[in-house]
Amino acid sequence: MSSSSEYSSNLSSSSKSSSLISGYTDYCTSCNQDSNNCASSSSSSTTSNSRNSYSETASPTYLLSTSSSGSLESLRAPAEVFEIIETKTFQIMKDKIDNNRELRSKIKDDTFIKQQLSLLAPGIENSEKRFLVHEFTRSAMLLPDFNEYERFSQLIDALIKEIDPNDLLGCSTALEMLADIASSKQENIKYFENIGLLQKIYNLFQMTKDHTDMGITHTACIRFFGYLSTTDSNALEKFPIFTSDVFDAIYHFDSLDPLRRKLAFETFAIVTKTIGAKRFLSSENCPYNIAKALKCLAVAIATGSATPERKAWYLDNITTIFENVENNESSNILKNWFNYLGEHFPQLIFDCLKKSLPEIQIASLNALIALMKHQWAPNYFCSIDGFINFLLNREIHFSTIGYQLKYNLICRLIEIKPSSINSEQMEKLINYRNIGVYAPPERQEIATEEIS
């Protein structure tokens, strides 16, 4: 595994990086000194806040309510609640099916297509109507069975014409739409490649690099190629200037403003998702240093303490990188990548999990769940002193989402039965699972006594 000193040797290219690396090295040193005490768990204050990117999930057996004093109470959910949930879920699914059926009908309707084309008059005063038409084009091309490229050629051309560097907002919006379309399936990419769209956007990307006043368009181009790479496994090799730009931003992330830094790490995580990208970035002849990039991500997580949201951003990238398990080859590559994050990275994730901030807790749990998809991952964490007891401790408060994620993590550990979990710990984990996400009040005290 990588030692903490490797962070300094590989990231000493800038003076600002040195201070960040020093901070991470200090963190690693403290891990060595306090390895016997790192398991202490403290109860965090209850909160109902959660990250906006997730939806609240109710327990199948118990729902949480918050008393006036702020404490959490476990209540049995009446049967009526589940009937409402099932009814709403069914209605959402039915609406989606109906919408897709209507959309497919419109795709085949020549009169409707002509009507849409009539709404594409140029000019800023007509931009709202045009983009409503473009939204129809986008939705149609996102359908898995869409193949009406000839019928839609004029609509697609109209969307592409919105890529005008002089109209920053319209250009960036069109690029976002085209990114959605390109990332949805290979057939869309082939069509875009055949009509020269990919090269056009690549040229625009290179032009915006040299114009600081075109930052919005440049960002949209980065997002386009980032999402393109999730479907086109050769995108990193086809568009080397884009790939170099992403890795250069990662290597010098400490010199970027927070939003540009967020974009850099998000794009880096996204472009690693396909097996083709993993092979390319792990090959001996690859011009990009994946080990250095991953160490930069570890440093960002360890030092990104300006706001809880910012640290959660970086943790989310761990989830993105490790959540896809195509096959054993992919998992083995990711094992090597995990080791590049550093010897003390598992402890760093555990330390983040123990923080009382819901954003960081949720991001840490999501990262752990993503990692536990790999057979090699559990032993890195389950051997940490205090890790299992922390998961078992029901007195440590999480947000509603956090409780559900912790339960999912425990279920995954039971499923894979890692060798680092002894029989007594496994029995307690199974008992936790059997009780459910939220312990009934009468069993809360018993559950607490069992882990003490």
C-alpha positions, 0 to 999 in steps of 0.5 A: 500500500502507499505510505503517507510519505508518498503523498509528499513525493508525488505532489510536490510540484507546487508550494501550495500543495506542500502545505496540503500534503503536510496536513495529510501527513500529520493526519496519517501520523496521528493515525499511527500514534492513536491507532488504539484509541481511534474507535471511540464513538460519540453521539452526535446531535439529532438533525432532520437536515439531509443532502438535497441529492437524496430523498428521505426513505422510510423504514418498512416497519418504523417511521421516525418522528421528532419530539418537541425536545428534538429527540427521535422517537420510533413509531410503528407505521400504520397500515394506511401509510404503506397503502398510501406509499404503494398507491403513490409509487404505482401512480408514478410508474403509471404516469411514466409509462403513459408519458413514454407512450405519448412521447412515442406517439408524437415521434411518429406523428408527422403533423406534430413534428412539422408543428415543432419545426414551425416553432424554431424561429431564431432570435432571443425573443423566441428562445423559450419556445425553441428550447421547449422543442429541444426538450422534446428532441432530448426526451425522444432521443433518450428513449432506449428504442429511439432510432428515428434519426432521419425523421429528427434530423432537422430538430437535431440540427436546430438543437446543435445550432444553439451552440453559439459561443456568443450566447453563453446561456443558450450554448451551455444549455444546449451542451447540457442537453446534448450531453444527456443524449450522448451519454444515454446510448452508443447509437446516439454517439455514433450519430453525433460522430457521423455528423461531426458534432463531437469534433465541433464541440471538441474545437469549441472546448479548445477555443474556450480554454484560452478565453477566460470570459467563456468560462460557462461554455468551457464548463459545459464542454467539460461536462459534455465530454465527461458524460460522453466518456460514460458511454464511449469507453474510448473518449479519453483517448479520442479527445486527449486535450480534454483528458489532459485538462482534467488530470492537470486540474486534479494535479493542481486542485489546490490552486482552483476555486471551490467550484472549479475544484468540484468540477475537476474531481467530479469529471475525474470520477465520471471518466473512470466509470467504464472498463475501457477507461479503467484499462486505459488509465491502468496501462503502462503506456498511459500518459496520465498518472492515475496514482497521483490523481487518486492521492490528490483526491485523498488529500482533498478529502483529508483537508477539505474541511472548509465546509461540510458540503465541500468534504462531502463533494470529495467523498461522493467521488469515491462512490462514483469511482468504485460503485461500478463493478462490471467484472473481476477485471474491473474490481481488481483494477479498482483494488489497485486504485484503492491502494493508491489512496493511501494506507490510512485512507480506510481510517480517514473514511471512518473518521468522516463517518464519525463526524456529527454532520449529516452531509459527511455521514451520508457521503461516507456511508455511500462511499462505504456501500460502494466499496463493499460491492468489491470482495476485497474491500470489507477487510480494509474497514472491518479490521479497524478497531471500533468500526463494527461497534460504531455501526452497531451502536443505535445511540449514535444519531444519524439523519433519516437517510443515514439510518437507512444507509447504515442498515444497508451497509450492515446487510451488505456485510452480513451478505459477504461475511468478511473474514475480519468479522468474528462470529460474535460480531456477525451475530450482533450484526444479524440481530441488528438487521432482524430488529430493523432500521430503527429499534423499537423503544422497548428494544433500544436499551437491550440493543445498546447493552449488547454492544457494550 
